[in-house]
Amino acid sequence: MGFNNWNTTGCDINEQMIRDMADIFVTKGLKDAGYQYVNVDDCWADATRDPATGRLRHHPTRFPSGMKALADYVHARGLKFGIYTSAGTQTCAKTMPGALDHEEIDAQTFADWGVDYLKYDNCNNEGRPALERYTKMRDALKKTGRPIVYSICEWGQNKPWEWGKGVGHLWRTTGDINDTWSKTVEILKLNAPLDAYAGPGHWNDPDMLEVGNGQQTTTEYQSHFALWSIMAAPLLIGADLRKVSQEHFDILRNKEIIAINQDRLGVQGKVIKQENGHWVFVKPLANGDKAVALFNESEVNATISTSARDLGLPRSIGYTVRDLWQHKNFQSAGQISASLPPHGTAIFRVKASQDWYEHEPAIDAQLDIAAQIPGIPSTITPAGEPFVATVTATNQAPVPVLNASTSFAAPAGWKVEKLSSERAPVLLTSQSVQGKWKVTPPAGVTPGAHVVNGALNVTWVGHGKLSRPVNSGVLVPVAPPSGGSLWASDVKFTTERSGYGPVERDRSNGGYVGGDGKTLTINGKTYEKGLGAHANAELILYVGGRCTSFSSDVGIDDERDVNQQGTAVFEVWADGAKVASSGLRTWKDDAVSISGSLQGAKFLRLVVNDSGDGVRFDRGDFAGAKLTC
């Protein structure tokens, strides 16, 4: 557990920044929560070695006091100090020498400075075998006699999980993370199946935490933190702690979730269910409890469930389920479930217990909005058009609850009509109660995100009334376009997601931050207008039945064609019907024109699919994309 500067500052570092990070560890409670290592990444050294000794030297302007002085500063605060180099001739930024063929002198230099952690990268490696290079540094570190955590940053290229145990203490299982939801999920899917290779002293490393960097939602950051924790991943903060919000600090300092991550049994959580974007992870803990994470990868609200039996817990009348976000215990008869928003994760600590009856009943409440158009998230609802909201609540406790009823509320000015509302004088274990409402946002409602609220109200015998609130976001799109021929890039997006950074207007997809693409270019042909995306991508535009057709040239953008890897399939959907498809397009293909009818459709959905060979360099353009309305 600790900090690394690369994801937030890159080479823009200096000794004062690292000192600030160490101080913030103490003042913001990160040290108390268990974070120890303050690690400096690339660009800390001079461009050349000392000609007399062959040793690495600190960068004279970034770290004028030297690395030993910086290590001493970190150590004085009860923390540990980490450093970086590469198993190559230069580091990845090419600003400083790598350690290839200098392993012993570099390892001894680090030990002399008081280094406690080494991140050993993989750039400029001359094509020499990874196992040879990483083993050589292991031996050099051992020879110093100083305990140094050894992080193999080999990007998963040569399956380090198969040979890393006994070479390093942790190994990167993937390429670099970035602060996008799509990359977080991509890395999760690569790391999660490797649970059998992890254990005490040898860990799978899915790269640093992005929590606090600001490009994802709080819900997504909570999922990132919970999922990395249950996977027993190193928790290295990759955000500038001087800029992290209180809300995001609260995620990073959640001691109960950290305890799951740091549990001394050292087992990586295992996926026991994954279906339709609904995930269940379980992680056995040293005291016999089980940690469970329920993750909703999908784009709509979902209730995800598992059972004490599926978690491997012994049979019991009742179980104590501790919600690690709420810091609260609940009693359950054996069902563990949560109603989750898109991209949300619940994480619990579960045990068979004798005192289960002391805790509040676990009562699941969920609010569902009925899907209206296949392929379009049910939570997108145009102004003036009704939808049906359903509140369902289920008693998961061993004891009955009384006087169960549901309620619903929409924003002021919205029309709400009750369709049905059940009441249950007694709600037994596994029984449910439900209510339905027809809801219509007014024609003049402000476009954007709105919230509707539901609740279950019950009486817990001997304790009084309980309420279980639940809510859902509703997105009202802007008015549809009208009149003639329009560039799609000039129309307001309803929703968009892209595999690497946002969908770009009138430029290619560049980096993950956005706004950094280039002129749209497909096999040498340039376009002034269009949409740049990266597989897997989806863009939804509300057209409200006013448009008759869509047309575009599509293909792999030239921005990364030096890699000669990009492949994708482009699709056009009108509501739930596919009206055009490009077939497979590769980096060497010219643009192809596609078009489709939008007659009567409320929504246009543009998709860039990975063609089944992974998403690397799959930057795809809808070039000259045009609507006729």
C-alpha positions in Angstrom: 0.0 0.0 0.0 1.3 3.4 -0.9 1.7 6.0 -3.6 3.3 6.3 -7.0 3.4 9.6 -8.9 3.4 8.4 -12.5 -0.3 8.4 -13.3 -0.8 11.9 -12.2 2.4 13.8 -12.9 4.6 11.7 -15.2 8.0 13.3 -15.5 6.8 16.6 -13.9 8.2 15.7 -10.5 10.5 17.2 -7.9 11.6 16.4 -4.3 9.2 18.9 -2.8 6.2 17.1 -4.3 7.4 13.7 -3.0 7.9 15.3 0.5 4.4 16.7 0.3 3.0 13.3 -0.5 4.8 11.9 2.6 3.4 14.7 4.8 -0.2 14.1 3.4 0.1 10.4 4.3 0.4 11.5 7.9 -2.0 14.5 8.0 -4.8 12.9 6.0 -4.8 9.6 7.8 -3.4 7.5 5.0 -0.6 6.2 7.2 -3.1 5.2 9.9 -5.1 3.4 7.3 -2.1 1.3 6.3 -0.4 3.1 3.4 3.4 2.9 3.7 5.3 3.3 0.5 6.0 6.7 -1.1 7.4 5.8 -4.5 9.1 7.9 -7.1 8.7 6.8 -10.7 10.6 7.7 -13.9 12.7 10.8 -14.5 14.3 11.1 -11.0 17.9 10.6 -12.3 20.5 12.5 -14.2 20.8 11.6 -17.9 24.2 9.9 -17.4 25.9 7.8 -14.8 28.8 9.1 -12.7 31.8 8.7 -15.0 34.0 7.8 -12.0 31.9 5.2 -10.2 29.3 4.2 -12.8 26.5 4.9 -10.3 23.2 6.6 -11.0 23.0 10.2 -9.9 19.9 12.2 -8.8 18.6 14.8 -11.3 20.3 18.0 -10.3 17.3 20.3 -10.6 14.4 18.0 -9.7 16.1 16.4 -6.7 18.9 18.7 -5.7 19.1 17.2 -2.2 19.6 13.7 -3.5 17.7 10.5 -3.1 19.2 9.5 0.2 18.0 12.8 1.8 14.6 12.2 0.3 14.5 8.6 1.7 15.5 9.9 5.1 12.7 12.5 4.9 10.2 9.7 4.2 11.6 7.4 6.8 11.4 10.1 9.4 7.6 10.1 9.0 7.5 6.3 9.7 7.0 5.6 6.0 9.0 3.7 3.4 10.6 4.9 0.2 10.4 3.4 -3.3 12.3 4.1 -6.5 12.1 3.2 -10.2 14.3 1.9 -13.0 13.9 -0.3 -16.1 15.3 -3.7 -17.1 16.7 -2.0 -20.2 19.3 0.4 -21.5 17.0 3.4 -20.7 13.9 3.9 -18.7 10.5 4.2 -20.5 10.7 8.1 -20.6 14.2 7.8 -22.0 15.4 10.5 -19.7 17.7 8.3 -17.6 19.8 5.1 -17.9 18.2 1.8 -17.2 19.7 -1.0 -15.1 20.4 -3.6 -17.8 23.9 -4.9 -17.2 24.2 -2.6 -14.2 22.1 -4.6 -11.9 24.6 -5.0 -9.0 25.8 -1.5 -8.8 22.3 -0.1 -9.1 20.9 -2.4 -6.5 23.7 -1.5 -4.1 23.2 2.2 -4.8 19.5 1.8 -3.9 20.3 0.0 -0.8 22.9 2.6 0.2 20.2 5.3 -0.2 17.7 3.4 2.0 15.3 2.3 -0.7 12.5 0.0 0.4 10.7 -0.7 -2.8 11.9 -1.1 -6.5 9.6 -0.9 -9.5 11.5 -2.5 -12.3 10.0 -1.6 -15.8 10.4 -3.3 -19.1 11.4 -0.6 -21.7 14.3 -0.6 -24.1 15.2 -4.2 -23.1 17.0 -5.1 -26.4 14.8 -8.1 -26.8 16.6 -10.1 -24.1 14.6 -12.7 -22.2 12.4 -11.3 -19.4 13.2 -14.1 -16.9 16.9 -13.6 -17.4 16.7 -9.8 -16.9 14.3 -9.9 -13.9 16.2 -12.8 -12.1 19.4 -10.9 -12.5 18.0 -7.9 -10.6 16.5 -10.2 -8.0 19.9 -11.7 -7.3 21.5 -8.2 -7.1 18.9 -7.0 -4.6 19.4 -10.1 -2.4 23.2 -9.5 -2.5 22.7 -6.1 -0.9 21.3 -7.6 2.3 18.6 -4.9 2.5 14.9 -5.9 2.4 13.5 -4.3 -0.7 10.1 -5.1 -2.2 10.7 -6.1 -5.8 7.9 -5.1 -8.3 8.2 -6.7 -11.7 6.7 -4.3 -14.2 6.8 -6.5 -17.2 3.2 -5.7 -18.4 2.1 -9.3 -18.5 3.8 -9.8 -21.8 5.6 -13.1 -20.8 3.0 -14.3 -18.3 5.0 -13.3 -15.2 2.4 -14.9 -13.0 3.8 -18.3 -14.2 7.4 -17.5 -13.2 7.3 -14.4 -10.9 6.9 -16.3 -7.6 10.4 -16.5 -6.2 11.7 -13.8 -8.6 9.7 -10.8 -7.4 7.1 -10.0 -4.7 4.5 -8.7 -7.2 4.2 -8.5 -11.0 2.1 -6.5 -13.4 -0.4 -8.6 -15.1 -1.4 -5.9 -17.7 -0.3 -2.9 -19.6 -0.7 0.6 -18.0 -4.0 1.7 -16.4 -5.5 5.1 -17.1 -8.3 7.1 -15.6 -11.1 5.8 -17.7 -13.9 3.4 -16.7 -13.3 1.2 -19.8 -9.6 0.7 -19.0 -10.4 -0.1 -15.4 -12.8 -2.9 -16.5 -10.5 -4.1 -19.2 -7.7 -4.6 -16.6 -10.1 -6.2 -14.1 -11.0 -8.8 -16.8 -7.4 -9.6 -17.4 -6.4 -9.8 -13.7 -9.4 -11.6 -12.2 -8.8 -15.0 -13.8 -5.3 -15.2 -12.3 -6.4 -15.7 -8.7 -4.6 -19.1 -8.4 -1.2 -17.5 -8.9 -1.4 -15.0 -6.0 -0.6 -15.5 -2.4 1.5 -14.2 0.5 4.6 -12.6 -0.8 3.7 -13.1 -4.5 0.9 -10.9 -5.8 -0.8 -10.2 -9.1 -0.6 -6.4 -9.8 -3.3 -4.9 -12.0 -1.5 -1.5 -11.7 -2.2 1.6 -9.6 -5.4 3.1 -8.3 -6.9 6.0 -10.3 -9.1 7.0 -7.4 -9.0 10.8 -7.0 -7.7 11.7 -10.5 -11.1 13.0 -11.5 -12.1 11.4 -14.8 -14.4 8.8 -13.3 -17.5 9.0 -11.2 -17.5 8.4 -7.4 -19.5 5.2 -8.0 -16.8 4.0 -10.5 -14.0 4.9 -8.1 -15.7 2.9 -5.3 -15.9 -0.1 -7.6 -12.3 0.3 -8.6 -11.2 0.4 -5.0 -13.5 -2.5 -3.8 -12.5 -4.7 -6.7 -8.8 -4.1 -6.4 -9.1 -4.8 -2.7 -11.0 -8.1 -3.1 -8.4 -9.2 -5.7 -5.6 -8.7 -3.1 -4.0 -6.2 -5.4 -1.4 -3.8 -4.3 -3.1 -0.5 -3.3 -0.8 2.2 -4.8 -2.5 5.5 -5.1 -1.9 7.1 -8.4 -3.4 10.5 -7.7 -1.9 13.8 -6.7 -2.8 13.8 -3.0 -2.7 17.6 -3.0 -5.8 17.6 -5.3 -7.9 14.7 -4.1 -11.4 15.5 -2.9 -12.6 14.7 0.6 -15.1 12.3 -1.0 -12.3 10.4 -2.8 -10.1 10.4 0.3 -12.9 8.7 2.1 -12.8 5.8 -0.4 -9.0 5.5 -0.1 -9.2 5.5 3.8 -12.0 2.9 4.1 -10.3 0.7 6.8 -12.8 -2.1 6.6 -12.2 -2.6 2.8 -8.5 -2.2 3.3 -8.7 -5.0 5.9 -10.2 -7.3 3.2 -7.3 -6.4 0.9 -4.6 -6.9 3.6 -6.1 -10.0 5.2 -3.2 -12.2 6.3 -4.5 -15.4 4.7 -3.5 -13.7 1.4 -6.0 -15.2 -0.9 -7.0 -13.3 -4.1 -10.8 -13.1 -4.5 -12.2 -15.5 -7.0 -15.0 -14.9 -9.5 -17.8 -17.4 -8.8 -20.3 -15.9 -11.1 -20.2 -13.6 -14.1 -23.3 -13.3 -16.3 -24.7 -10.3 -18.3 -22.3 -8.0 -16.6 -23.2 -9.1 -13.1 -20.2 -10.3 -11.1 -19.8 -12.1 -7.8 -16.3 -12.3 -6.2 -15.6 -14.3 -3.0 -12.4 -14.1 -0.8 -11.9 -16.3 2.2 -10.5 -14.5 5.3 -8.2 -15.6 8.0 -10.8 -15.7 10.7 -13.2 -17.8 8.7 -15.4 -14.9 7.4 -15.9 -14.5 3.6 -15.6 -11.2 1.8 -18.0 -10.9 -1.2 -18.2 -8.2 -3.8 -21.2 -7.8 -6.1 -20.3 -5.8 -9.2 -22.7 -4.3 -11.8 -20.7 -3.8 -15.0 -23.8 -3.1 -17.0 -25.3 0.2 -18.0 -28.6 -0.2 -16.2 -29.6 -0.7 -12.5 -29.3 -4.3 -11.4 -29.9 -6.5 -8.3 -27.1 -9.0 -7.9 -27.3 -11.9 -5.5 -25.4 -14.8 -4.1 -25.9 -17.2 -1.1 -24.0 -18.3 2.0 -23.9 -21.7 0.5 -22.3 -20.4 -2.7 -19.7 -18.5 -0.6 -18.8 -21.7 1.1 -20.1 -20.7 4.6 -21.4 -23.3 7.0 -25.2 -23.9 7.4 -26.7 -21.5 10.0 -30.1 -20.1 10.9 -28.8 -16.7 10.5 -25.7 -14.8 9.1 -24.2 -11.4 9.9 -23.7 -9.4 6.8 -21.5 -6.3 7.3 -21.9 -3.7 4.6 -18.3 -2.2 4.3 -19.5 1.0 2.6 -22.2 1.7 5.2 -20.2 0.3 8.1 -23.3 -1.5 9.3 -24.4 -5.0 10.2 -27.5 -6.8 8.9 -29.1 -10.2 9.6 -29.7 -12.6 6.7 -31.1 -16.0 6.3 -28.4 -16.8 3.8 -29.1 -14.6 0.8 -26.6 -11.8 0.1 -27.7 -9.3 -2.5 -27.6 -5.6 -3.4 -29.5 -3.3 -5.8 -26.7 -1.5 -7.7 -26.5 1.4 -10.1 -24.6 1.0 -13.4 -20.9 0.4 -12.6 -21.6 0.0 -8.9 -20.1 -2.4 -6.4 -21.3 -3.6 -3.0 -18.8 -5.3 -0.7 -19.7 -7.2 2.4 -18.0 -9.3 5.1 -20.2 -12.3 5.9 -20.2 -14.9 8.6 -22.3 -17.6 10.2 -23.0 -16.2 13.7 -24.9 -16.7 16.9 -25.7 -13.0 17.4 -27.3 -12.4 14.0 -30.6 -11.5 15.6 -29.1 -8.4 17.2 -28.8 -6.7 13.8 -31.3 -5.0 11.5 -33.0 -7.2 9.0 -31.5 -7.3 5.5 -34.2 -6.1 3.3 -33.4 -5.5 -0.4 -35.1 -2.7 -2.1 -34.7 -2.1 -5.8 -36.1 0.5 -8.2 -36.4 -0.6 -11.8 -37.4 1.4 -14.8 -39.0 -0.6 -17.6 -37.1 -0.7 -20.8 -38.9 0.9 -23.7 -36.5 0.4 -26.6 -34.2 -2.6 -27.0 -30.5 -1.6 -26.8 -31.3 1.8 -25.2 -30.8 2.1 -21.4 -34.2 2.2 -19.7 -33.1 5.2 -17.7 -33.1 7.4 -20.9 -36.5 8.9 -21.1 -37.5 11.8 -23.4 -39.5 14.7 -22.1 -43.3 14.1 -22.2 -43.0 10.4 -22.7 -44.2 8.1 -19.8 -42.3 5.2 -18.3 -43.1 2.6 -15.6 -41.1 2.6 -12.4 -41.3 -0.5 -10.1 -40.2 -0.6 -6.5 -39.6 -4.2 -5.2 -38.5 -5.1 -1.7 -37.6 -8.6 -0.4 -37.1 -9.7 3.2 -33.8 -11.5 3.3 -33.7 -11.8 7.1 -34.6 -15.0 9.2 -37.3 -13.0 11.0 -40.5 -11.6 9.6 -41.2 -7.9 9.3 -44.6 -6.2 9.6 -46.6 -3.7 7.7 -44.5 -3.7 4.6 -45.3 -1.2 1.9 -43.5 0.6 -0.9 -43.5 4.3 -1.9 -42.3 6.4 -4.8 -41.5 10.0 -5.5 -40.5 11.9 -8.7 -39.1 15.5 -9.1 -41.6 18.3 -8.7 -43.7 18.8 -11.7 -43.5 15.3 -12.9 -46.7 13.4 -13.3 -47.0 10.2 -11.2 -49.9 7.8 -11.4 -50.0 4.7 -9.1 -50.6 1.5 -11.1 -50.4 -0.9 -8.2 -49.2 -0.9 -4.6 -49.0 -4.0 -2.5 -49.1 -4.1 1.2 -48.0 -7.0 3.4 -49.1 -7.2 7.1 -46.4 -9.9 7.5 -43.4 -10.2 5.2 -41.7 -13.6 5.8 -38.2 -14.6 4.7 -37.7 -14.4 0.9 -41.2 -12.8 0.4 -41.5 -9.6 -1.6 -43.8 -6.6 -1.8 -44.0 -4.4 -4.9 -45.5 -1.2 -6.2 -45.7 0.3 -9.8 -46.1 3.8 -11.0 -46.5 5.4 -14.4 -44.2 8.5 -14.5 -44.1 11.3 -17.1 -41.5 14.0 -17.1 -43.1 17.3 -18.3 -42.6 18.5 -21.8 -40.6 21.5 -20.6 -38.3 19.6 -18.2 -34.7 20.6 -18.3 -32.6 18.1 -20.2 -30.0 16.2 -18.2 -29.8 13.9 -15.1 -32.7 13.7 -12.7 -33.4 11.3 -9.8 -36.5 9.4 -8.9 -36.8 7.8 -5.4 -38.5 4.7 -4.0 -38.6 3.2 -0.5 -39.7 0.3 1.5 -41.3 1.0 4.9 -41.7 -1.8 7.5 -41.9 -2.5 11.2 -39.1 -4.6 12.8 -40.8 -6.4 15.7 -39.7 -5.0 19.0 -37.6 -2.2 17.5 -39.9 0.1 15.5 -40.2 1.3 12.0 -37.4 0.9 9.3 -37.1 2.5 5.9 -35.0 1.2 3.0 -34.6 4.1 0.4 -33.6 3.3 -3.2 -33.2 5.7 -6.1 -32.4 5.7 -9.8 -31.0 8.3 -12.2 -33.1 9.3 -15.2 -31.6 11.0 -18.2 -33.8 13.4 -20.2 -32.1 14.0 -23.6 -32.0 17.3 -25.4 -34.6 18.0 -28.0 -34.0 16.1 -31.3 -32.4 17.7 -34.3 -34.6 18.9 -37.1 -34.4 20.4 -40.6 -32.2 19.2 -43.4 -28.8 17.7 -43.4 -26.7 17.8 -40.2 -23.3 16.7 -39.2 -23.6 14.1 -36.4 -20.6 15.7 -34.6 -22.7 18.9 -34.3 -25.6 17.1 -32.5 -25.7 16.9 -28.7 -24.7 13.4 -27.5 -27.2 11.6 -25.3 -24.7 9.1 -24.0 -21.2 8.1 -25.1 -18.6 5.6 -24.1 -15.3 4.8 -25.8 -12.7 2.2 -25.0 -9.9 4.7 -24.6 -10.9 8.3 -23.8 -14.2 9.9 -25.0 -15.8 9.9 -28.4 -14.2 12.9 -30.1 -15.9 15.5 -32.3 -14.2 16.2 -35.7 -11.0 14.6 -34.6 -9.6 11.2 -34.0 -9.5 9.4 -30.7 -6.2 10.4 -29.1 -5.4 9.9 -25.4 -7.7 9.0 -22.6 -8.1 12.5 -21.3 -9.8 13.7 -24.6 -9.4 16.7 -26.8 -6.0 15.5 -28.0 -6.8 13.7 -31.3 -5.7 14.6 -34.8 -7.4 15.2 -38.1 -9.7 12.3 -39.0 -7.7 10.2 -41.5 -8.5 6.8 -42.9 -5.8 5.3 -45.1 -4.6 8.7 -46.2 -8.0 10.2 -46.8 -8.8 13.1 -44.5 -12.1 14.4 -43.2 -13.0 17.7 -41.7 -16.1 16.4 -39.9 -16.9 13.2 -38.1 -16.6 11.2 -34.9 -13.4 9.5 -33.5 -13.8 6.6 -31.1 -11.9 3.6 -29.8 -13.3 0.1 -29.6 -15.4 -0.9 -27.8 -17.5 2.3 -28.2 -21.1 3.3 -28.2 -22.7 6.6 -29.0 -26.4 7.3 -28.6 -28.1 10.3 -30.2 -31.8 11.2 -29.6 -33.4 11.8 -32.9 -37.1 11.6 -31.8 -38.5 10.3 -35.0 -37.5 13.4 -36.9 -34.6 11.9 -39.0 -34.9 9.7 -42.0 -31.3 8.4 -42.5 -27.7 8.3 -41.4 -24.6 7.9 -43.6 -20.8 7.8 -42.9 -17.5 6.7 -44.2 -16.0 4.3 -41.6 -12.5 2.8 -41.0 -9.5 2.6 -38.8 -7.9 5.9 -38.2 -4.3 6.4 -39.3 -3.2 7.9 -36.0 -1.7 4.6 -34.8 -1.3 2.8 -38.1 2.4 2.5 -37.4 1.5 -0.5 -35.2 -0.5 -2.1 -38.0 -2.9 -3.7 -35.6 -6.2 -1.9 -35.6 -9.3 -3.8 -36.5 -13.0 -3.1 -35.9 -16.6 -3.5 -37.0 -18.9 -0.5 -37.3 -22.6 -0.7 -36.8 -25.6 1.6 -37.1 -28.7 0.9 -35.1 -32.1 2.6 -35.3 -33.8 1.9 -32.0 -33.5 -1.9 -31.6 -32.8 -2.6 -35.3 -29.4 -2.9 -36.9 -29.6 -0.9 -40.1 -26.0 -0.9 -41.3 -22.7 -2.8 -40.7 -19.3 -2.3 -42.2 -18.1 -5.8 -41.7 -14.5 -6.2 -40.6 -12.2 -3.2 -41.3 -8.5 -3.3 -40.7 -5.7 -0.7 -40.5 -4.8 -1.3 -44.2 -8.3 -0.8 -45.6 -9.7 2.3 -47.3 -12.8 3.9 -45.8 -16.1 2.2 -46.7 -19.4 4.1 -46.9 -22.4 2.8 -44.9 -25.9 4.2 -44.5 -29.1 3.2 -42.9 -32.7 4.3 -42.5 -33.8 6.1 -39.3 -37.5 6.4 -40.4 -39.6 6.5 -37.2 -36.7 5.8 -34.9 -36.3 7.7 -31.6 -32.6 6.9 -31.1 -29.6 6.4 -33.3 -26.9 4.2 -31.8 -23.4 4.1 -33.3 -21.2 1.2 -32.3 -17.5 0.4 -32.8 -16.8 -3.3 -31.9 -13.5 -5.0 -31.3 -13.4 -7.7 -33.9 -12.5 -10.4 -31.4 -8.8 -9.9 -31.4 -8.6 -7.4 -28.5 -8.9 -3.6 -28.6 -5.3 -2.5 -28.9 -5.0 0.4 -31.4 -8.7 0.0 -32.5 -9.2 3.7 -33.2 -12.3 3.9 -35.4 -13.8 6.8 -37.3 -17.3 7.6 -38.3 -15.9 10.1 -40.8 -18.2 12.6 -42.6 -21.0 11.2 -40.4 -24.3 12.9 -41.5 -27.9 12.9 -40.4 -30.8 13.7 -42.7 -33.7 15.2 -40.6 
